[in-house]
Amino acid sequence: MEPKHFFINTLKIEEQGLDIGFDLYCPGHLLWLAAIAAAAVFITRYYIRQTEERKAGIRKFFAVAILCSEILKDAILIAIGAPMKGYLPLHLCGLAIFAMLWNAFGKNRRISGQMLAYDFMPGAMSALLFCNWTEYPFFNFMCIHSFVFHGWIVIYLVMLYAAGEIRADYKGLWTTVGILAVCAVPIYILNLLIGENYLFLNEASEGSPLVFLWDIFGTRFGAPGYVASFAVLILMVFHVLYLVYGGINKIKEKNIKKEESTVESTVEIKEA
């Protein structure tokens, strides 16, 4: 890891033919995942012990911090001459910035909470597991930013869900699908106009499970076939998530009832 590569961008890496990136699930990648998981546990435990006023402040800090990190990233990329049309906040996790701001500062947090649970949480986790920034070395600004940025989204959802502030429901699943579809149409058209691939709507991201869809449907039916299969996959994933969240809720309810029963038994014994 050379210091001169800390601010190198993809354009320079391609022009110079550099092979300085990392492989998925190499020790460095696994270390990042472990650090994010540990941070999620630590921050969540801290968050659930706070007062409601303090929790509101923490949520606002998370939302403002992720917005500032995106602005800082863009400022640095402009300074080093990176092609900026590929760095607009139009990927799934870029849109999460607006959902977090809405959740942290808005009065009605239900819709933003459902979107975080169904859309942005799995999106951020997929990004961390199937990184599309592997061309960068670990000691690089964009690599560090990408891990921290996506980890920040995961931690935000985990701490809110653990505190009972987000409860994914079936209505929220379809609300999320509707909002995502409304956003996807103009983004798909923009991709065609500027030659980008926001939301990975026009082709699969290399190294992700979406490659499987592209190989089956994209090669046969082009982008429309790939997008249709992508939409079906999203519906399937959302329904699986609904079952997962439902299972977690049942476990939490059982534990609460068990704790209440234990407390009642203890009180009865003391009174006797």
C-alpha positions in Angstrom: 0.0 0.0 0.0 1.8 3.1 -1.2 0.8 6.6 0.0 0.7 7.9 -3.6 -2.3 5.6 -4.2 -4.4 7.1 -1.4 -6.2 9.6 -3.7 -5.9 7.7 -7.0 -9.2 7.4 -8.9 -10.5 4.6 -11.2 -9.6 6.6 -14.3 -6.0 6.8 -13.3 -5.9 3.1 -12.3 -7.2 2.2 -15.8 -4.9 4.5 -17.6 -1.8 3.2 -15.8 -3.0 -0.4 -15.9 -2.4 -0.8 -12.2 -3.3 -4.0 -10.3 -3.5 -2.6 -6.8 -7.0 -3.7 -5.7 -8.2 -6.5 -3.5 -10.1 -9.8 -3.8 -13.5 -10.4 -2.2 -13.3 -12.1 1.1 -9.5 -11.7 1.4 -8.3 -11.1 5.0 -8.6 -7.3 4.6 -12.2 -7.5 3.4 -13.1 -9.9 6.2 -11.5 -7.6 8.7 -13.6 -4.7 7.5 -16.8 -6.8 7.8 -15.8 -7.8 11.4 -15.1 -4.2 12.4 -18.5 -3.0 11.1 -20.3 -5.9 12.9 -18.5 -5.1 16.1 -19.3 -1.4 15.7 -22.9 -2.2 15.1 -23.1 -4.2 18.4 -21.3 -1.6 20.5 -23.3 1.4 19.1 -26.6 -0.4 19.3 -26.1 -1.3 23.0 -25.2 2.3 23.7 -28.2 3.7 21.7 -30.9 1.6 23.4 -29.8 2.7 26.9 -30.3 6.4 26.0 -33.2 8.7 26.7 -35.6 9.6 23.9 -34.1 13.0 23.6 -30.6 11.6 23.4 -31.7 9.0 20.8 -33.1 11.8 18.6 -29.8 13.6 18.7 -27.9 10.4 17.8 -30.2 9.8 14.8 -29.6 13.4 13.6 -25.9 13.0 14.0 -25.9 9.8 11.9 -28.0 11.5 9.1 -25.9 14.7 9.0 -22.6 12.7 9.2 -23.5 10.5 6.2 -24.5 13.6 4.2 -21.3 15.4 5.1 -19.2 12.3 4.1 -20.9 12.3 0.7 -20.2 16.0 0.2 -16.5 15.5 1.3 -16.2 12.5 -1.1 -17.5 14.6 -4.0 -15.2 17.5 -3.2 -12.1 15.2 -3.1 -13.1 13.5 -6.3 -13.5 16.8 -8.1 -10.1 17.9 -6.7 -8.3 14.8 -8.1 -10.1 15.0 -11.5 -12.4 12.0 -11.2 -15.2 11.7 -13.8 -18.1 12.9 -11.6 -21.1 11.8 -13.7 -20.5 8.3 -12.2 -20.6 9.5 -8.6 -24.1 11.1 -8.3 -26.0 9.8 -5.2 -28.4 7.8 -7.4 -27.3 4.3 -6.4 -29.4 2.6 -3.8 -27.1 3.5 -0.9 -26.8 7.1 -2.2 -30.6 7.4 -1.9 -30.3 6.1 1.6 -28.9 9.5 2.6 -32.3 11.1 1.9 -34.2 8.3 3.8 -31.9 8.8 6.9 -32.4 12.5 6.8 -36.2 12.0 6.5 -36.1 9.5 9.4 -34.0 11.6 11.6 -35.6 15.0 11.1 -39.1 14.2 9.8 -42.2 13.9 12.0 -43.6 10.8 10.3 -40.8 8.2 10.4 -42.8 5.2 9.4 -42.3 5.2 5.6 -38.6 6.0 5.9 -38.2 3.3 8.5 -39.9 0.7 6.2 -37.6 1.8 3.3 -34.6 1.4 5.5 -35.6 -2.1 6.6 -36.6 -3.5 3.2 -34.5 -1.5 0.7 -31.4 0.2 2.1 -30.4 -2.3 4.8 -30.1 -5.2 2.4 -28.6 -2.9 -0.3 -25.9 -1.7 2.1 -25.2 -5.3 3.2 -25.0 -6.5 -0.4 -22.6 -3.7 -1.2 -20.3 -4.7 1.8 -20.4 -8.4 0.8 -20.0 -7.9 -2.9 -18.0 -4.7 -3.1 -17.8 -3.0 -6.5 -14.8 -0.9 -5.4 -12.3 -3.8 -5.4 -10.1 -2.0 -7.9 -8.9 0.3 -5.1 -6.3 -0.8 -2.5 -7.3 -0.8 1.1 -5.2 2.3 1.9 -7.2 4.5 -0.5 -9.8 7.2 0.3 -12.5 5.8 -1.8 -12.1 2.3 -0.4 -12.2 3.5 3.2 -15.1 5.8 2.4 -17.1 3.0 0.8 -16.7 0.6 3.7 -17.5 3.3 6.3 -20.4 4.7 4.3 -22.2 1.4 3.8 -21.4 0.3 7.3 -23.0 3.5 8.6 -26.3 2.7 6.9 -26.3 -0.9 8.4 -25.5 0.4 11.9 -28.2 3.0 11.7 -30.9 0.4 10.8 -29.6 -2.1 13.4 -29.7 0.3 16.3 -33.2 1.6 15.4 -34.6 -1.9 14.9 -33.1 -3.2 18.1 -34.6 -0.2 19.9 -38.0 -1.1 18.5 -38.3 2.1 16.5 -38.7 0.3 13.2 -41.1 -2.6 12.8 -41.2 -3.9 9.2 -44.7 -4.8 8.1 -46.4 -6.1 4.9 -47.9 -2.8 3.9 -44.4 -1.2 4.2 -43.1 -3.8 1.8 -45.4 -2.7 -0.9 -44.9 1.0 -0.1 -41.1 0.5 -0.5 -41.7 -1.3 -3.8 -43.8 1.5 -5.1 -41.3 4.3 -4.1 -38.4 2.2 -5.6 -40.3 1.8 -8.8 -41.1 5.5 -9.1 -37.4 6.3 -8.6 -36.2 3.6 -10.9 -38.0 4.8 -14.1 -36.2 8.2 -14.4 -32.9 6.8 -13.2 -33.1 4.1 -15.9 -33.7 6.8 -18.6 -30.9 8.9 -17.2 -28.6 5.9 -17.4 -29.4 5.5 -21.1 -28.7 9.3 -21.7 -25.4 9.6 -19.9 -24.1 6.0 -20.2 -24.1 5.2 -16.5 -25.5 2.3 -14.5 -27.2 3.7 -11.4 -29.1 1.2 -9.3 -27.5 -1.4 -11.6 -30.6 -1.2 -13.8 -28.8 -1.4 -17.2 -26.4 -4.2 -16.4 -25.2 -6.3 -13.5 -22.5 -5.2 -11.1 -19.4 -7.3 -11.6 -18.9 -9.8 -8.8 -22.5 -9.5 -7.5 -25.3 -12.1 -7.7 -27.0 -9.9 -10.3 -24.5 -11.3 -12.9 -26.5 -14.6 -12.7 -29.6 -12.7 -13.8 -27.7 -11.0 -16.6 -26.2 -14.2 -17.9 -29.7 -15.8 -18.1 -32.0 -13.0 -19.0 -29.8 -10.1 -20.1 -27.9 -12.1 -22.8 -31.2 -13.4 -24.2 -33.6 -10.4 -23.9 -31.2 -7.5 -23.3 -31.7 -4.9 -20.6 -35.5 -5.2 -20.5 -35.3 -8.9 -19.7 -32.6 -8.2 -17.1 -34.7 -5.4 -15.5 -37.8 -7.6 -15.3 -35.9 -10.5 -13.7 -34.3 -7.9 -11.3 -37.8 -6.7 -10.3 -38.9 -10.2 -9.6 -35.8 -10.9 -7.5 -36.4 -7.7 -5.5 -40.0 -8.9 -4.7 -38.7 -12.3 -3.6 -36.0 -10.7 -1.4 -38.5 -8.3 0.2 -40.8 -11.2 1.0 -37.9 -13.2 2.5 -37.0 -10.1 4.6 -40.6 -9.8 5.7 -40.5 -13.4 7.1 -37.1 -12.8 8.7 -38.3 -9.6 10.4 -41.4 -11.4 11.5 -39.4 -14.2 13.0 -37.2 -11.7 14.9 -40.3 -9.9 16.2 -41.7 -13.2 17.5 -38.5 -14.0 19.3 -38.3 -10.5 20.8 -41.9 -10.8 22.0 -41.3 -14.2 23.6 -38.2 -12.8 25.4 -40.2 -9.8 26.7 -43.0 -12.1 28.0 -40.5 -14.4 29.6 -38.8 -11.4 31.3 -42.2 -10.1 32.5 -43.1 -13.5 33.8 -39.8 -13.8 35.7 -40.3 -10.3 37.2 -43.9 -11.2 38.3 -42.7 -14.5 39.9 -40.0 -12.7 41.7 -42.4 -10.1 43.1 -44.9 -12.8 44.2 -42.1 -14.7 46.0 -41.0 -11.5 47.8 -44.6 -10.6 48.8 -45.1 -14.2 50.1 
